[in-house]
Amino acid sequence: MERSCGILMPVFSLPSPYGIGTLGREAYRFADFLKAAGRRAWQMLPLGPTSYGDSPYQSFSSAAGNPYFIDLDMLIEDGLLERSEIESVNWGDDAGRVDYEKIYLNRFRVLEAAKRRGFERDRAAVNAFVKEHESWIHEYALFMALKRHFGMKAWTKWDDESIKRHEADAIAHYSAELKEDIELFIYIQYLFFTQWKRLKSYINGLGISIIGDVPIYVAMDSVEVWAQREFFALDENLTPKEVAGVPPDYFNQDGQLWGNPLYNWQRMEETGFSWWINRLNAAARLYDVIRIDHFRGIESYYAVPFGESTARNGRWVKGPGMAFVNAVKRGVNAEFIAEDLGYVTDEVKALLSGSGFPGMRVLQLGFDGMQPHDYQPHAFVENCVCYTGTHDNSPTPLWVKEASDGVREYTEKYFGVSNSAELVAAMIRGGMGSVARLFVAQLQDHLGLAEGSRVNIPGQPYGNWQWRLDKNTDLFAIAPALYEQARLYARI
């Protein structure tokens, strides 16, 4: 990884007339802004279809793309939709927030219309797409068709026990019965990946890399757990024995009860971690750099008894460690970033060092007393990625307002400014000027956005992942200053 800088900006936060950011015109415009600003990395959140709580970290599939991100204007240009079919729809009443309920209720009706017009026309291209993605596309399309058939219930609550247990006869039966819906979900993925491939080629052509997250866990209500349950720690009733989370921390005094099923790491290792290698290779088709979320869980992970209402009563369990890391390095051709935040022990540090992956340094955490001083710029190592804050933190202008007087005064003193109005810019300069190979800030930091612009509050199940950029924001007005900053600190 060369010395460079980037911006963290979720796709769903891009402006668009249709309730949520897409892979269309505004994504290309944002890439142009990054180029003009001297930024060589666009960090995104996971691109998968969202489920419970609308979180991109709780997806129906670790390989599929989010249908909401398919650009509708591009479908009109391709003859798949009529403009009247989308302009008559209420996509949400607040242009600054994603209304996921309205998107959910209306988006698939529109995509069904596109499929009716395009599936036969595009059959040859769809068949080629299916062949390229045959390792996951059939199972995913059947899973989503089954969810529709059973009223969008979680697979553990489907009325047919045989299909719930993924039995061969049931698979054959429903594959025939739900043929139309299976074709719909295949076509939706064809549309997503067609648009994504075009956008990624454009972004890369500007000299910009895409950094994408791979959550360490998958959702319980996902095609992976339903179809490949041998790799998950479930009992005979298909119930998790323990679930994932983290203990009480900076974000939540009850910890974070994520609820994801834990892995059967013994079975994973017996198969050479093939499940993980396939998953990461799918991610490598989407991204240039893969950030492994909650990397510390590879060394040891926090297990909470199933049925607990908080994460207070969990336990630490040893993870696969270097055996996993070595298998990944052999089997996946990609650059990695290790999200090594949280409770970092000497063993986690040793695993990070052994992997060779750059870890993370989050400036906000280095000044609020929640992390040691090696999160401050003077103590950085070169092999790391510096962030002002991640999607789980307040944008830095908001963090400055929320900080205690003592934290704010200490941070001002460290960065050599005399008031909080100058502090955000000073923290950005501190990260830019550090030895960290890559520096990333949220777009909100550069725009001075505070209240109402936070992407996620960990541990809060609702109301997250909604913030959207005002369509009237002139990003190119700040691009020259950002470019000069990148040049000054040798990040171009």
C-alpha positions as CSV (number, residue, x, y, z in Angstrom):
1,M,0.0,0.0,0.0
2,E,1.5,3.3,-1.1
3,R,1.3,6.5,0.9
4,S,-2.1,8.0,0.0
5,C,-5.3,9.3,1.4
6,G,-9.0,8.6,0.9
7,I,-12.6,9.4,2.0
8,L,-15.1,7.2,3.7
9,M,-18.5,7.5,2.0
10,P,-21.3,4.9,1.9
11,V,-23.0,4.3,-1.4
12,F,-26.4,4.7,0.3
13,S,-25.4,8.3,1.4
14,L,-25.0,9.5,-2.2
15,P,-27.7,11.9,-3.5
16,S,-30.3,10.5,-5.9
17,P,-34.0,11.2,-6.7
18,Y,-35.0,7.7,-5.7
19,G,-34.6,7.6,-1.9
20,I,-31.1,6.1,-1.6
21,G,-27.7,6.4,-3.2
22,T,-27.0,4.2,-6.3
23,L,-24.3,3.2,-8.7
24,G,-25.4,5.9,-11.1
25,R,-24.5,9.4,-12.0
26,E,-23.8,10.7,-8.5
27,A,-21.4,7.8,-7.9
28,Y,-19.4,8.8,-11.0
29,R,-19.5,12.4,-9.9
30,F,-18.2,11.5,-6.5
31,A,-15.3,9.5,-8.1
32,D,-14.5,12.6,-10.1
33,F,-14.5,14.7,-6.9
34,L,-12.1,12.2,-5.3
35,K,-9.7,12.6,-8.3
36,A,-9.9,16.4,-8.1
37,A,-9.3,16.3,-4.4
38,G,-6.1,14.1,-4.7
39,R,-7.8,11.2,-3.0
40,R,-6.7,7.8,-4.2
41,A,-9.1,5.6,-2.1
42,W,-12.9,5.4,-1.8
43,Q,-13.8,3.5,1.3
44,M,-17.3,2.1,1.3
45,L,-19.5,0.0,3.6
46,P,-20.5,-3.5,2.6
47,L,-22.5,-3.6,-0.6
48,G,-24.7,-6.6,0.2
49,P,-28.5,-6.7,0.4
50,T,-29.6,-5.5,3.8
51,S,-32.0,-7.3,6.2
52,Y,-32.9,-6.7,9.9
53,G,-32.2,-3.2,11.0
54,D,-31.1,-2.1,7.5
55,S,-27.5,-2.7,8.5
56,P,-25.0,-3.5,5.8
57,Y,-23.3,-5.7,8.3
58,Q,-26.4,-8.0,8.5
59,S,-26.9,-9.2,5.0
60,F,-28.9,-12.0,3.3
61,S,-25.7,-12.9,1.4
62,S,-22.0,-12.2,1.6
63,A,-21.7,-12.4,-2.2
64,A,-24.7,-10.7,-3.6
65,G,-25.2,-6.9,-4.3
66,N,-27.8,-4.7,-2.8
67,P,-30.8,-4.3,-5.1
68,Y,-31.4,-0.8,-3.8
69,F,-28.1,0.4,-5.3
70,I,-29.2,-0.4,-8.9
71,D,-29.5,2.9,-10.6
72,L,-33.0,3.4,-12.0
73,D,-32.1,6.1,-14.5
74,M,-29.6,3.7,-16.1
75,L,-32.5,1.2,-16.4
76,I,-34.5,3.8,-18.2
77,E,-31.7,4.5,-20.6
78,D,-31.4,0.8,-21.2
79,G,-35.1,0.5,-22.1
80,L,-36.0,-1.5,-19.1
81,L,-38.2,1.1,-17.3
82,E,-40.5,3.9,-18.2
83,R,-39.8,7.2,-16.4
84,S,-43.4,7.3,-15.3
85,E,-43.0,4.0,-13.5
86,I,-40.5,5.5,-11.0
87,E,-41.4,9.2,-10.9
88,S,-44.9,8.3,-9.5
89,V,-43.4,6.5,-6.6
90,N,-42.9,8.0,-3.1
91,W,-39.3,7.1,-2.3
92,G,-39.3,9.0,0.9
93,D,-40.2,12.5,2.2
94,D,-36.8,13.5,3.6
95,A,-34.0,13.8,1.1
96,G,-31.5,13.8,3.9
97,R,-32.5,10.3,5.2
98,V,-33.1,6.9,3.7
99,D,-36.6,5.7,4.3
100,Y,-35.9,2.0,4.1
101,E,-39.6,1.0,4.5
102,K,-40.6,2.9,1.4
103,I,-37.6,1.6,-0.5
104,Y,-38.5,-2.0,0.5
105,L,-42.1,-1.6,-0.5
106,N,-41.5,0.0,-3.9
107,R,-38.1,-1.0,-5.3
108,F,-38.8,-4.6,-6.1
109,R,-42.0,-3.7,-8.0
110,V,-39.9,-1.5,-10.2
111,L,-37.2,-4.2,-10.6
112,E,-39.9,-6.8,-11.5
113,A,-41.0,-4.5,-14.4
114,A,-37.4,-4.3,-15.6
115,K,-37.1,-8.1,-15.4
116,R,-40.3,-8.5,-17.5
117,R,-38.8,-6.4,-20.2
118,G,-35.2,-7.5,-20.1
119,F,-34.8,-11.1,-19.0
120,E,-35.4,-12.7,-22.4
121,R,-33.7,-9.9,-24.2
122,D,-30.5,-10.3,-22.1
123,R,-30.7,-14.1,-21.7
124,A,-27.3,-14.8,-23.2
125,A,-25.6,-12.2,-21.0
126,V,-27.5,-13.4,-18.0
127,N,-26.3,-17.0,-18.7
128,A,-22.7,-15.8,-18.9
129,F,-23.2,-13.9,-15.6
130,V,-24.6,-17.0,-13.9
131,K,-21.7,-19.1,-15.1
132,E,-19.2,-16.6,-13.7
133,H,-21.0,-16.5,-10.3
134,E,-22.2,-20.1,-10.2
135,S,-20.6,-20.8,-6.8
136,W,-23.3,-18.7,-5.1
137,I,-25.9,-17.3,-7.4
138,H,-28.3,-20.3,-7.6
139,E,-28.4,-20.8,-3.9
140,Y,-28.9,-17.1,-3.2
141,A,-31.7,-16.7,-5.8
142,L,-33.5,-19.8,-4.4
143,F,-33.1,-18.5,-0.8
144,M,-34.6,-15.1,-1.7
145,A,-37.5,-16.7,-3.6
146,L,-38.2,-18.9,-0.6
147,K,-38.2,-15.9,1.7
148,R,-40.8,-14.4,-0.5
149,H,-42.8,-17.6,-0.6
150,F,-42.8,-17.8,3.2
151,G,-43.7,-14.1,3.7
152,M,-40.2,-12.9,4.2
153,K,-39.8,-14.8,7.5
154,A,-36.4,-15.8,8.6
155,W,-35.5,-19.2,7.3
156,T,-35.6,-20.7,10.8
157,K,-39.3,-20.0,10.8
158,W,-40.3,-21.4,7.4
159,D,-43.3,-23.7,7.6
160,D,-41.8,-26.5,5.6
161,E,-39.3,-28.4,7.8
162,S,-37.7,-30.1,4.8
163,I,-36.7,-26.9,3.0
164,K,-35.7,-25.3,6.3
165,R,-33.2,-28.2,6.6
166,H,-32.0,-27.8,3.0
167,E,-33.0,-31.3,2.0
168,A,-32.4,-32.3,-1.6
169,D,-35.9,-33.3,-2.5
170,A,-37.3,-30.0,-1.2
171,I,-34.6,-28.0,-3.1
172,A,-35.7,-29.7,-6.3
173,H,-39.4,-29.1,-5.6
174,Y,-39.1,-25.4,-4.8
175,S,-36.6,-24.8,-7.5
176,A,-39.3,-25.8,-10.0
177,E,-42.2,-24.1,-8.2
178,L,-40.5,-20.8,-7.6
179,K,-38.8,-20.6,-11.0
180,E,-40.2,-17.1,-11.8
181,D,-38.9,-15.5,-8.6
182,I,-35.6,-17.3,-8.9
183,E,-35.1,-15.8,-12.3
184,L,-36.1,-12.4,-10.8
185,F,-33.4,-12.5,-8.2
186,I,-30.8,-13.8,-10.7
187,Y,-31.7,-10.9,-13.0
188,I,-31.5,-8.3,-10.2
189,Q,-28.0,-9.5,-9.4
190,Y,-27.1,-9.4,-13.1
191,L,-28.2,-5.7,-13.2
192,F,-26.3,-4.9,-10.0
193,F,-23.0,-6.5,-11.2
194,T,-23.3,-5.0,-14.7
195,Q,-23.6,-1.5,-13.2
196,W,-21.0,-2.2,-10.5
197,K,-18.4,-3.5,-13.0
198,R,-18.8,-0.4,-15.1
199,L,-18.5,1.9,-12.1
200,K,-15.5,0.1,-10.7
201,S,-13.7,0.3,-14.0
202,Y,-14.3,4.0,-14.1
203,I,-13.1,4.5,-10.6
204,N,-10.0,2.4,-11.1
205,G,-9.3,4.3,-14.3
206,L,-9.0,7.5,-12.3
207,G,-6.3,5.9,-10.2
208,I,-8.6,5.4,-7.3
209,S,-8.8,2.1,-5.3
210,I,-12.0,0.9,-3.7
211,I,-11.8,-0.2,0.0
212,G,-14.6,-2.4,1.1
213,D,-15.6,-4.0,4.4
214,V,-16.1,-7.7,5.0
215,P,-17.9,-8.3,8.2
216,I,-16.3,-11.0,10.3
217,Y,-19.8,-12.6,10.9
218,V,-22.7,-13.3,8.6
219,A,-26.4,-12.8,9.6
220,M,-28.3,-15.8,11.0
221,D,-31.0,-15.1,8.4
222,S,-28.6,-15.6,5.5
223,V,-28.2,-18.0,2.6
224,E,-24.8,-19.1,4.0
225,V,-26.2,-20.3,7.4
226,W,-29.2,-21.9,5.7
227,A,-27.3,-23.7,3.0
228,Q,-23.9,-24.4,4.7
229,R,-24.8,-24.9,8.4
230,E,-21.9,-27.3,8.9
231,F,-19.7,-24.2,9.2
232,F,-21.7,-22.7,12.0
233,A,-22.1,-23.6,15.7
234,L,-25.8,-24.6,15.6
235,D,-27.6,-27.3,17.7
236,E,-29.8,-30.0,16.3
237,N,-32.8,-27.6,16.3
238,L,-30.8,-25.2,14.1
239,T,-30.5,-22.7,17.0
240,P,-27.1,-21.0,17.7
241,K,-25.4,-22.3,20.8
242,E,-23.8,-19.0,21.4
243,V,-23.9,-15.7,19.4
244,A,-21.5,-13.0,18.6
245,G,-21.0,-9.6,20.3
246,V,-18.4,-7.6,22.2
247,P,-18.2,-6.9,25.9
248,P,-19.1,-3.5,27.5
249,D,-17.0,-0.8,26.0
250,Y,-16.7,2.8,24.9
251,F,-19.9,2.6,22.9
252,N,-22.3,0.7,25.2
253,Q,-22.2,-0.3,28.9
254,D,-24.1,-3.4,28.1
255,G,-21.7,-4.4,25.3
256,Q,-23.0,-5.0,21.8
257,L,-25.1,-8.1,21.3
258,W,-24.8,-8.6,17.6
259,G,-26.6,-12.0,17.6
260,N,-24.8,-13.5,14.7
261,P,-24.1,-17.3,14.8
262,L,-20.6,-18.2,15.6
263,Y,-18.4,-20.3,13.3
264,N,-17.6,-23.9,13.7
265,W,-13.9,-23.1,13.4
266,Q,-12.8,-26.7,13.7
267,R,-14.8,-27.6,10.6
268,M,-13.5,-24.5,8.8
269,E,-10.0,-25.6,9.4
270,E,-10.6,-29.2,8.4
271,T,-11.6,-27.8,4.9
272,G,-8.6,-25.5,4.6
273,F,-10.8,-22.5,5.4
274,S,-12.4,-22.9,1.9
275,W,-15.6,-21.2,3.0
276,W,-13.7,-18.1,4.0
277,I,-11.5,-18.2,1.0
278,N,-14.5,-18.3,-1.3
279,R,-16.1,-15.5,0.6
280,L,-13.0,-13.3,0.4
281,N,-12.5,-14.0,-3.3
282,A,-16.1,-12.9,-3.9
283,A,-15.2,-9.7,-2.0
284,A,-12.0,-9.3,-4.1
285,R,-14.3,-9.1,-7.2
286,L,-15.9,-6.1,-5.7
287,Y,-13.1,-4.3,-4.0
288,D,-9.4,-3.6,-4.5
289,V,-8.6,-3.6,-0.7
290,I,-10.6,-5.6,1.8
291,R,-11.0,-4.4,5.4
292,I,-11.6,-7.4,7.6
293,D,-14.0,-6.2,10.2
294,H,-13.4,-7.2,13.9
295,F,-10.1,-8.8,13.0
296,R,-9.4,-9.4,16.7
297,G,-12.1,-12.1,16.6
298,I,-9.7,-14.2,14.5
299,E,-7.4,-14.4,17.6
300,S,-10.2,-14.8,20.1
301,Y,-13.9,-14.0,19.9
302,Y,-16.6,-13.1,22.4
303,A,-19.3,-15.7,22.7
304,V,-22.6,-14.8,24.4
305,P,-25.1,-17.6,25.4
306,F,-28.1,-17.7,23.1
307,G,-31.1,-15.9,24.6
308,E,-29.2,-13.3,26.6
309,S,-30.6,-9.8,26.4
310,T,-27.3,-8.1,26.7
311,A,-23.6,-9.0,26.0
312,R,-22.6,-8.7,29.6
313,N,-22.4,-12.5,30.3
314,G,-20.2,-13.6,27.4
315,R,-16.8,-15.4,27.4
316,W,-13.7,-15.2,25.2
317,V,-12.9,-18.2,23.1
318,K,-9.7,-18.9,21.2
319,G,-10.0,-18.3,17.4
320,P,-8.1,-19.9,14.5
321,G,-5.3,-17.3,14.5
322,M,-2.4,-17.6,12.1
323,A,-3.7,-20.8,10.5
324,F,-6.6,-18.7,9.1
325,V,-4.4,-15.8,8.1
326,N,-1.9,-18.0,6.3
327,A,-4.7,-19.8,4.4
328,V,-6.2,-16.4,3.4
329,K,-2.8,-15.1,2.2
330,R,-2.3,-18.2,0.1
331,G,-5.9,-18.3,-1.3
332,V,-6.9,-14.7,-1.9
333,N,-5.2,-12.2,-4.2
334,A,-6.1,-8.9,-2.5
335,E,-4.7,-6.3,-0.2
336,F,-6.1,-6.3,3.3
337,I,-6.7,-3.9,6.2
338,A,-7.2,-5.4,9.7
339,E,-9.8,-3.7,11.8
340,D,-8.0,-4.3,15.1
341,L,-10.1,-2.0,17.3
342,G,-11.7,-2.9,20.6
343,Y,-10.1,-5.0,23.3
344,V,-6.6,-5.4,21.8
345,T,-4.4,-7.8,23.8
346,D,-0.8,-8.8,23.3
347,E,-2.0,-11.9,21.4
348,V,-4.0,-9.7,19.0
349,K,-1.0,-7.5,18.4
350,A,1.1,-10.6,17.7
351,L,-1.4,-11.9,15.2
352,L,-1.5,-8.5,13.4
353,S,2.2,-8.4,13.3
354,G,2.4,-11.9,11.9
355,S,-0.2,-11.2,9.3
356,G,1.7,-8.2,7.9
357,F,-1.7,-6.5,7.4
358,P,-1.9,-2.8,8.3
359,G,-4.0,-2.1,11.4
360,M,-6.1,0.9,12.2
361,R,-5.5,4.0,14.3
362,V,-8.6,6.1,15.0
363,L,-7.7,9.6,16.1
364,Q,-10.9,10.2,18.1
365,L,-10.3,7.1,20.2
366,G,-6.7,8.2,20.8
367,F,-7.8,11.4,22.6
368,D,-10.8,10.3,24.6
369,G,-8.9,7.9,26.8
370,M,-10.5,4.8,25.3
371,Q,-7.3,3.7,23.5
372,P,-3.6,3.9,24.4
373,H,-1.4,6.7,23.2
374,D,-0.3,4.7,20.2
375,Y,-3.5,6.0,18.6
376,Q,-1.9,9.4,18.6
377,P,0.0,10.5,15.5
378,H,3.4,10.7,17.2
379,A,3.3,7.0,18.0
380,F,2.0,5.7,14.7
381,V,3.8,3.0,12.8
382,E,4.0,3.2,9.1
383,N,2.1,0.0,8.4
384,C,-1.3,1.4,9.6
385,V,-4.3,3.2,8.3
386,C,-5.2,6.4,10.2
387,Y,-8.9,7.5,10.4
388,T,-10.3,10.6,12.1
389,G,-13.3,8.3,12.9
390,T,-15.1,5.4,11.3
391,H,-18.7,4.9,10.4
392,D,-19.2,3.9,14.1
393,N,-18.0,7.2,15.3
394,S,-19.5,10.6,15.2
395,P,-18.3,12.8,12.4
396,T,-15.4,14.7,13.8
397,P,-17.2,18.1,14.0
398,L,-19.8,16.4,16.1
399,W,-17.2,14.6,18.2
400,V,-15.6,17.9,19.0
401,K,-19.0,19.2,20.2
402,E,-19.7,16.0,22.2
403,A,-16.3,15.8,23.8
404,S,-15.8,16.7,27.5
405,D,-14.1,20.0,28.2
406,G,-11.0,18.1,29.4
407,V,-10.8,15.9,26.3
408,R,-11.3,18.9,24.0
409,E,-8.7,21.0,25.7
410,Y,-6.1,18.3,25.7
411,T,-6.8,17.6,22.0
412,E,-6.5,21.3,21.2
413,K,-3.2,21.5,23.1
414,Y,-1.9,18.4,21.3
415,F,-2.7,19.7,17.8
416,G,-1.6,23.3,18.6
417,V,-4.8,25.1,18.2
418,S,-6.5,27.5,20.6
419,N,-10.2,26.8,20.1
420,S,-12.6,24.0,19.0
421,A,-13.4,25.8,15.7
422,E,-9.9,25.0,14.4
423,L,-9.7,21.5,15.9
424,V,-11.3,19.4,13.1
425,A,-9.0,20.8,10.5
426,A,-6.1,20.3,12.8
427,M,-6.9,16.6,13.4
428,I,-7.2,16.1,9.7
429,R,-3.8,17.7,9.2
430,G,-2.4,15.5,12.0
431,G,-3.6,12.4,10.3
432,M,-2.4,13.6,6.8
433,G,1.0,14.4,8.1
434,S,1.5,11.2,10.1
435,V,3.6,8.2,8.9
436,A,0.5,6.1,8.3
437,R,0.5,4.8,4.8
438,L,-3.2,5.6,4.3
439,F,-5.2,8.4,5.8
440,V,-9.1,8.3,5.6
441,A,-11.6,10.8,6.9
442,Q,-15.4,10.7,6.6
443,L,-16.7,13.1,4.0
444,Q,-18.6,14.8,6.8
445,D,-15.3,15.8,8.4
446,H,-14.3,17.7,5.3
447,L,-17.7,19.4,5.0
448,G,-17.9,20.4,8.7
449,L,-21.1,18.4,9.2
450,A,-22.2,17.6,12.7
451,E,-25.7,16.9,14.0
452,G,-27.8,14.6,11.9
453,S,-24.9,13.3,9.8
454,R,-23.8,10.3,11.9
455,V,-24.0,7.0,10.0
456,N,-24.2,4.5,12.9
457,I,-24.5,4.4,16.7
458,P,-23.3,0.9,17.7
459,G,-25.7,-1.0,19.9
460,Q,-28.7,1.0,18.7
461,P,-30.8,-1.3,16.6
462,Y,-32.9,1.3,14.7
463,G,-32.4,4.7,13.0
464,N,-28.9,4.0,11.6
465,W,-27.5,3.8,8.1
466,Q,-29.8,6.7,6.9
467,W,-27.7,9.8,6.5
468,R,-27.6,11.2,2.9
469,L,-25.6,14.0,1.4
470,D,-27.5,17.1,0.4
471,K,-27.8,17.1,-3.4
472,N,-26.9,20.8,-3.5
473,T,-23.6,20.3,-1.8
474,D,-20.8,21.5,-4.1
475,L,-18.0,19.1,-3.4
476,F,-15.8,20.5,-6.1
477,A,-15.6,23.8,-4.2
478,I,-13.4,22.1,-1.5
479,A,-11.5,19.9,-4.0
480,P,-8.6,22.3,-4.7
481,A,-7.8,22.8,-1.0
482,L,-7.9,19.0,-0.4
483,Y,-5.7,18.4,-3.4
484,E,-3.1,20.9,-2.1
485,Q,-3.2,19.3,1.3
486,A,-2.6,15.8,-0.2
487,R,0.3,17.2,-2.2
488,L,1.7,19.0,0.8
489,Y,1.8,15.8,2.8
490,A,3.1,13.7,0.0
491,R,0.0,11.6,-0.4
492,I,-0.3,12.0,-4.1
